[in-house]
Structure formats: structure tokens, C-alpha cells
């Protein structure tokens, strides 16, 4: 197995794990998902999952919006 970061698969997080990473309540992530304003997520069966890379990109986007306005 290679440790090359370019070849690694994106880490998938549950909504609970994503909420912990963002330090936000799970209910907030569900609300953002409902509004379509939160980080990108997808369903796999019944589970809502988030890619760690998408969460980090979303946080960076929020930081740049805050600096611009």
C-alpha cells in the first residue's frame, strides 16, 4: 500500500464526525444540508457522508468570504 498523498482515497466522514470536525451541532449540519448552504455531502444508502477534503475546502471558502466582506 502506498503512502503517496496524491494516490490516497478521500476520507469519508459521517455527519457526526463532520460536526465534530467543524465544531458544530449535528442539527446545524442537517439544517445547512436542507438549505443547500453547507459543505458538500452525499448519501450512501441511508447514511449522509462528507469527504474530509470537501469540509476543508468549505471552511476555506467561508474564511475567504469573511475576509472579503
C-alpha positions as CSV (number, residue, x, y, z in Angstrom):
1,X,0.0,0.0,0.0
2,X,1.4,3.4,-1.0
3,X,1.5,6.4,1.3
4,X,1.6,8.8,-1.6
5,X,-1.0,11.6,-0.8
6,X,-1.8,12.0,-4.4
7,X,-3.0,8.4,-4.7
8,X,-4.9,8.1,-1.4
9,X,-8.7,7.9,-1.3
10,X,-10.5,10.8,0.3
11,X,-11.5,10.1,3.8
12,X,-15.3,9.7,4.3
13,X,-16.8,11.1,7.5
14,X,-20.3,10.5,9.0
15,X,-22.4,13.6,9.8
16,X,-21.4,13.2,13.5
17,X,-17.7,13.1,12.6
18,X,-18.1,16.1,10.3
19,X,-19.9,18.0,13.0
20,X,-17.1,17.3,15.5
21,X,-14.5,18.5,12.9
22,X,-16.5,21.7,12.3
23,X,-17.3,22.1,16.0
24,X,-21.0,22.5,15.1
25,X,-24.1,20.6,16.3
26,X,-25.3,17.7,14.0
27,X,-28.6,19.5,13.7
28,X,-26.8,22.5,12.2
29,X,-25.2,20.3,9.5
30,X,-28.6,18.8,8.8
31,X,-30.1,22.3,8.5
32,X,-27.3,23.5,6.2
33,X,-27.8,20.4,4.1
34,X,-31.6,21.2,3.9
35,X,-30.8,24.8,2.8
36,X,-28.1,23.7,0.4
37,X,-25.6,26.1,2.1
38,X,-23.3,23.8,4.0
39,X,-20.4,21.7,2.9
40,X,-20.9,19.2,0.1
41,X,-22.3,15.9,1.2
42,X,-23.8,12.8,-0.3
43,X,-25.9,9.8,0.6
44,X,-24.6,6.3,0.6
45,X,-27.6,4.2,1.3
46,X,-29.2,5.8,4.3
47,X,-26.0,7.4,5.5
48,X,-25.1,11.0,4.8
49,X,-21.3,11.2,4.3
50,X,-18.8,14.0,3.9
51,X,-15.4,13.9,2.3
52,X,-12.7,15.4,4.6
53,X,-11.3,17.4,1.6
54,X,-14.8,18.9,0.9
55,X,-15.1,20.0,4.5
56,X,-11.7,21.7,4.5
57,X,-12.5,23.4,1.2
58,X,-15.8,24.7,2.5
59,X,-14.1,26.1,5.6
60,X,-11.5,27.8,3.4
61,X,-14.4,29.3,1.3
62,X,-16.1,30.6,4.4
63,X,-12.8,32.2,5.6
64,X,-12.3,33.9,2.2
65,X,-15.9,35.2,2.2
66,X,-15.4,36.6,5.7
67,X,-12.2,38.4,4.7
68,X,-13.9,39.8,1.6
69,X,-17.0,41.2,3.4
